């Protein structure tokens, strides 16, 4: 989402990067470029001005002019200010009720129903809760059907009452149903509404008064920019919501909503939606987002996603197989599937410092693994476990079965062999020591 902003900020910092001595004019020009980059990203003008005024004031106060690395210090100040602009600290969802009641609100088409499903999935799989989804959109029958489909997909119960045309009544019945069935969290999905629609705003205010929710989340389509911020202000005046959800952060958007909304409504961003799948959402961490905007990556989130897929017992078994040179195509396929579960490849690459920038403009095919999976799927169980038996005839058969060609099959087998050799070498301490010893003799390596 922030690609364009990141690029413009990098250009802004070029004025003072690598310079041992700079002037107040250099700093002023850099700050001016930062402000321009924020405005281009659709950040509210007052927010952008306050932000850059603060950056300049702190830059002057921290002696950027006499710093050994003025560029680095300027980036550090900007990173801290960006973190503060987006909320400073991570804001956790409140789960203290019995059951906890979460009321969803937002405009039509903001992705509210889909996010309700994602939130239920998150609370079930990562927080150990037993959620219940309650369908309170009495105006759009498809919304009730959609919620039931999502509930079935993630294994979460859905309460609905299609004959009832009173949202307050349905919400109250949903909570009663949750108490009877031991649900620890109730997520109430309401109808999308416009802030100018008085009747609809009165309805959601009545639902709030009746159920006294522990959390009221306002769902915003981040692609709507400043309109989203203005709408949030109108909703907040009526509902006094407790947190914001930004959806569609994987889209082609400038990011103004994410950077402006906290300052305008003084409510934290709690979650972000990062894709269409039910697990494509993250808790919002302002400092990590600031790092990504400034091209520093987000290694912490990358490691957390890897840890979620990490199985200690499987890792031990795999280690033993590698040591005995028994790493098979089944193991290879299993590793690929774990990587896929971590999220879309472009998003993962963007979390590695420097790599996202280096691959800017490169089209990363999300279906890149499909041909690999097809090739491995066309192998017999014996071929998967014993790649050594893959002769010419077998490779031709696999190519036909997978809809690929022999060259692609050969390429995969070679990559697999190279991977297996490297894994075995890394598990062999003597081999590793020998390799490191040889590397020391390479030109320029001795100094490292």
C-alpha positions in Angstrom: 0.0 0.0 0.0 2.8 2.5 0.9 5.1 1.8 -2.0 4.6 5.3 -3.5 5.0 7.1 -0.2 8.1 5.0 0.7 9.7 6.0 -2.6 9.0 9.7 -2.2 10.3 9.7 1.4 13.5 8.0 0.3 14.0 10.8 -2.3 13.3 13.4 0.4 16.1 11.9 2.6 18.6 11.9 -0.3 19.2 15.6 0.5 21.0 14.9 3.7 22.1 11.2 3.4 25.8 10.7 3.3 26.6 14.3 4.1 28.8 14.9 7.1 27.8 18.5 7.5 24.5 20.1 6.4 22.7 23.3 6.9 19.3 24.3 8.3 18.3 24.9 4.7 19.0 21.2 3.9 16.8 20.1 6.8 14.0 22.6 5.8 14.1 21.3 2.2 13.9 17.7 3.4 11.0 18.4 5.7 9.2 20.2 2.8 9.7 17.1 0.7 8.3 14.9 3.5 5.2 17.1 3.7 4.7 16.9 0.0 5.0 13.1 0.1 2.4 12.9 2.8 0.0 15.2 1.0 0.4 13.1 -2.2 -0.4 10.0 -0.1 -3.8 11.7 0.7 -2.9 12.6 4.3 -5.0 15.3 5.9 -3.3 18.7 5.4 -3.4 19.7 9.0 -2.0 16.3 10.1 0.8 16.6 7.5 1.7 20.1 8.6 1.7 19.2 12.3 3.8 16.1 11.6 6.5 17.9 9.6 6.6 20.8 12.1 7.3 18.3 14.8 9.9 16.5 12.8 11.7 19.8 12.1 11.5 21.0 15.7 13.0 17.7 16.9 15.6 17.6 14.2 16.9 21.1 15.3 16.7 20.1 19.0 18.7 16.9 18.4 21.6 18.6 16.6 21.0 17.0 13.3 23.2 19.7 11.8 26.3 18.6 13.7 25.5 14.9 13.8 28.0 12.5 12.2 25.2 10.8 10.3 22.5 13.4 9.8 20.6 11.3 7.3 20.3 8.4 9.8 19.2 10.6 12.7 16.6 12.3 10.4 15.2 9.0 9.5 15.1 7.9 13.1 13.2 11.1 14.1 10.7 10.5 11.2 10.2 6.9 12.2 9.4 7.9 15.8 7.0 10.6 14.6 5.3 8.2 12.1 4.9 5.6 14.9 3.3 8.3 17.1 1.1 9.5 14.2 -0.4 6.0 13.9 -1.0 5.5 17.6 2.3 4.9 19.2 1.6 1.6 21.0 -0.2 -1.5 19.8 -3.9 -1.4 21.0 -5.1 -4.8 22.1 -8.8 -5.9 21.7 -10.7 -6.1 25.0 -11.9 -9.6 25.8 -13.1 -9.2 29.4 -16.9 -9.7 29.1 -18.9 -12.8 29.7 -19.5 -13.1 26.8 -17.4 -10.3 25.3 -19.6 -8.3 22.9 -18.0 -6.7 19.8 -20.2 -4.4 17.6 -19.1 -3.9 14.0 -20.0 -0.7 12.3 -19.0 1.0 9.0 -20.1 2.2 5.5 -21.7 0.0 2.9 -19.0 -2.0 1.0 -16.2 -1.4 3.6 -15.7 -5.1 4.0 -17.4 -5.3 7.4 -19.1 -8.7 7.0 -15.9 -10.3 5.6 -13.8 -8.8 8.5 -16.3 -10.1 11.0 -15.5 -13.6 9.7 -11.8 -12.9 9.9 -12.0 -11.6 13.4 -14.0 -14.7 14.5 -11.3 -16.9 12.9 -8.5 -14.9 14.6 -10.2 -15.1 18.1 -10.8 -18.9 17.6 -7.4 -19.9 16.2 -5.0 -17.4 18.0 -6.8 -16.4 21.2 -8.5 -19.7 22.0 -12.0 -18.2 22.2 -15.3 -19.7 21.1 -16.9 -16.9 19.0 -20.5 -16.5 17.8 -21.3 -14.4 14.7 -24.6 -12.6 14.8 -26.3 -11.5 11.6 -28.0 -8.1 12.2 -28.0 -6.8 8.6 -31.8 -6.9 8.1 -31.7 -5.0 4.8 -29.4 -7.2 2.8 -30.4 -10.9 2.7 -27.1 -11.7 0.9 -25.2 -10.4 4.0 -26.9 -13.1 6.2 -26.0 -15.8 3.6 -22.5 -14.5 3.4 -22.0 -14.7 7.1 -23.3 -18.3 7.2 -20.9 -19.2 4.4 -18.0 -17.6 6.2 -19.0 -19.3 9.5 -19.1 -22.7 7.9 -15.7 -22.0 6.3 -13.9 -21.2 9.6 -16.0 -23.6 11.8 -17.8 -20.8 13.8 -21.5 -20.8 14.7 -23.7 -18.1 13.2 -26.9 -16.8 14.8 -29.6 -15.3 12.5 -33.3 -14.7 12.5 -34.5 -14.1 9.0 -38.1 -13.4 9.9 -37.2 -10.7 12.5 -36.8 -7.2 11.1 -35.6 -5.6 14.3 -31.8 -5.4 14.6 -31.9 -4.7 18.4 -34.1 -7.8 19.0 -31.7 -10.0 16.9 -28.7 -8.8 18.7 -30.2 -9.5 22.1 -31.3 -12.9 21.1 -27.8 -13.6 19.7 -26.3 -12.8 23.1 -28.8 -15.0 24.9 -28.0 -17.8 22.4 -24.2 -17.3 23.2 -24.8 -17.6 26.9 -26.7 -20.8 26.5 -24.1 -22.4 24.2 -21.0 -21.3 26.0 -19.7 -18.8 23.4 -17.1 -16.5 24.9 -17.3 -13.8 22.3 -20.2 -12.4 20.3 -19.5 -10.5 17.1 -22.5 -8.5 15.9 -22.4 -7.7 12.1 -24.6 -4.7 11.4 -25.9 -3.3 8.1 -23.6 -0.8 6.2 -24.9 2.7 6.6 -24.2 6.3 5.5 -23.4 8.8 8.2 -26.0 11.1 6.7 -28.8 8.5 7.0 -30.3 9.5 10.3 -32.7 6.5 10.6 -29.9 4.0 10.1 -27.6 5.8 12.5 -30.4 5.8 15.1 -30.7 2.0 14.6 -27.0 1.2 15.3 -27.1 3.6 18.3 -30.1 1.7 19.6 -28.2 -1.6 19.2 -25.2 -0.1 21.1 -27.5 1.0 23.9 -29.2 -2.4 24.2 -26.1 -4.6 24.1 -23.5 -2.3 25.8 -20.6 -3.7 23.8 -17.1 -4.2 25.2 -15.7 -3.1 21.8 -17.2 -1.0 18.9 -15.0 -1.4 15.8 -15.4 1.0 12.9 -14.4 -0.7 9.6 -12.9 1.5 7.0 -12.0 0.7 3.4 -8.4 2.2 3.3 -8.8 2.8 -0.5 -11.3 5.6 0.1 -8.6 7.9 1.6 -9.7 11.2 3.2 -13.4 10.3 2.7 -12.8 7.4 5.1 -11.4 9.7 7.7 -14.3 12.2 7.4 -16.8 9.3 7.7 -15.0 8.0 10.7 -15.4 11.4 12.4 -19.1 11.4 11.8 -19.6 7.8 13.1 -17.4 8.5 16.1 -19.6 11.4 17.1 -22.6 9.1 17.3 -21.1 5.8 18.4 -17.9 6.8 20.3 -16.3 3.6 18.8 -13.3 2.1 20.6 -11.1 1.2 17.6 -10.6 1.2 13.8 -10.2 -1.6 11.3 -8.5 -0.8 8.0 -9.5 -3.2 5.2 -8.0 -3.8 1.8 -4.4 -2.7 2.7 -3.2 -5.1 0.0 -4.9 -2.8 -2.6 -3.4 0.0 -4.7 -4.1 2.8 -2.3 -2.0 5.8 -1.1 -2.3 5.1 2.6 -3.7 8.5 3.7 -6.4 6.9 5.9 -3.9 4.9 7.9 -1.8 7.9 8.6 -4.6 10.4 9.3 -7.3 8.6 11.1 -5.7 8.4 14.6 -5.1 12.1 14.7 -8.6 13.0 13.5 -10.7 10.7 15.7 -8.2 9.9 18.5 -9.1 6.2 18.3 -6.5 3.5 17.7 -6.2 1.3 14.6 -6.6 -2.2 16.1 -6.6 -4.5 13.0 -5.8 -4.4 9.3 -7.1 -6.6 6.5 -4.4 -7.7 4.1 -6.1 -10.0 1.6 -9.2 -12.0 0.8 -8.5 -15.2 2.8 -9.9 -15.6 6.2 -6.5 -15.5 7.8 -5.4 -12.4 5.9 -5.5 -9.9 8.8 -3.0 -8.6 11.3 -3.0 -6.8 14.6 -1.9 -3.3 13.8 1.6 -2.4 15.2 2.3 1.3 14.5 6.1 0.9 14.9 6.3 -2.0 12.5 4.2 -0.1 9.9 6.5 3.0 10.3 9.5 0.7 9.6 7.9 -0.7 6.5 7.0 2.8 5.2 10.6 3.8 5.6 11.9 0.7 3.8 13.2 -1.0 7.0 11.1 -4.1 6.5 9.2 -5.9 9.3 11.2 -8.8 10.4 9.3 -9.2 13.7 6.0 -9.9 11.9 7.8 -12.2 9.5 9.2 -14.3 12.4 5.9 -14.3 14.1 4.2 -15.7 11.0 6.9 -18.4 10.7 6.5 -19.3 14.3 2.8 -19.8 13.8 3.6 -22.5 11.2 6.5 -24.0 13.2 6.0 -27.5 14.6 8.8 -28.6 17.0 8.2 -32.3 16.6 8.1 -32.1 12.8 11.2 -30.0 12.9 13.1 -32.7 14.8 12.0 -35.4 12.4 13.0 -33.2 9.5 16.4 -32.6 11.1 17.1 -36.3 11.4 16.1 -36.9 7.8 18.4 -34.2 6.6 21.3 -35.6 8.6 20.7 -39.1 7.0 20.2 -37.5 3.5 16.6 -38.7 3.5 15.0 -35.3 2.7 12.3 -36.2 0.2 9.9 -34.4 -2.2 7.1 -35.0 0.4 9.2 -32.9 2.9 9.9 -30.3 0.2 6.2 -30.0 -0.5 5.4 -29.8 3.2 7.8 -26.8 3.5 6.3 -25.0 0.5 2.8 -25.4 2.0 4.0 -23.9 5.3 5.4 -20.9 3.5 2.1 -20.4 1.6 0.2 -20.4 4.9 2.4 -17.4 6.1 0.7 -15.1 3.6 1.1 -13.9 0.0 4.6 -13.9 -1.3 4.8 -10.2 -2.2 3.8 -9.2 1.3 6.4 -11.6 2.9 9.1 -10.2 0.6 8.2 -6.7 1.7 9.0 -7.6 5.3 12.6 -8.3 4.6 14.7 -5.2 4.9 16.0 -4.0 1.6 14.5 -6.8 -0.4 11.1 -5.2 -1.1 12.9 -2.1 -2.5 15.3 -4.3 -4.5 12.4 -6.1 -6.1 10.2 -3.0 -6.7 8.5 -3.4 -10.1 9.2 -7.1 -10.3 6.0 -9.0 -10.8 5.9 -11.8 -8.1 3.6 -14.5 -9.3 1.4 -15.7 -6.5 0.8 -18.9 -8.4 4.5 -19.7 -8.7 4.2 -22.7 -6.4 1.3 -24.3 -8.5 3.5 -25.8 -11.1 5.9 -27.2 -8.4 2.9 -28.7 -6.6 1.6 -30.2 -9.9 5.0 -31.8 -10.7 5.3 -33.3 -7.2 1.7 -34.4 -7.3 2.3 -36.3 -10.6 5.1 -38.4 -9.0 4.4 -41.8 -7.5 4.9 -42.3 -3.7 8.1 -44.2 -4.5 9.4 -41.3 -6.7 8.7 -38.7 -4.0 10.6 -40.7 -1.3 13.4 -41.8 -3.6 14.2 -39.0 -6.2 17.2 -41.0 -7.4 14.9 -43.3 -9.4 13.6 -40.4 -11.6 15.0 -41.5 -15.0 14.2 -40.0 -18.4 11.0 -42.0 -19.0 9.6 -41.1 -15.5 10.4 -37.4 -16.0 8.5 -37.4 -19.3 5.5 -39.1 -17.7 5.6 -36.5 -14.8 5.7 -33.6 -17.3 2.6 -35.0 -19.1 0.7 -35.5 -15.9 1.5 -32.1 -14.5 0.8 -30.1 -17.7 4.4 -28.9 -17.7 7.5 -29.9 -19.9 10.5 -32.0 -19.2 12.7 -28.9 -18.9 10.6 -27.6 -16.0 10.7 -31.1 -14.3 14.5 -31.3 -14.7 14.9 -27.8 -13.3 12.8 -28.6 -10.2 14.7 -31.9 -9.6 18.1 -30.0 -9.9 16.9 -27.3 -7.5 15.7 -30.0 -5.1 19.1 -31.8 -5.3 21.0 -28.5 -4.7 18.7 -27.8 -1.7 19.3 -31.3 -0.3 23.1 -30.9 -0.6 23.1 -27.5 1.1 20.9 -28.8 3.9 23.2 -31.8 4.5 26.2 -29.5 4.5 24.7 -27.2 7.0 24.0 -30.2 9.3 27.6 -31.4 9.0 29.8 -29.3 11.3 33.0 -30.5 9.6 31.8 -29.6 6.2 30.6 -26.2 7.4 34.0 -25.5 9.0 35.8 -26.5 5.8 33.5 -24.3 3.7 34.1 -21.3 6.1 37.8 -21.9 6.0 37.7 -21.8 2.2 35.6 -18.6 2.2 38.3 -16.9 4.3 40.7 -17.3 1.4 38.3 -15.6 -1.0 39.2 -11.9 -2.0 37.8 -9.5 0.5 36.4 -12.1 2.8 39.3 -12.1 5.3 38.2 -8.7 6.7 34.6 -9.8 7.4 
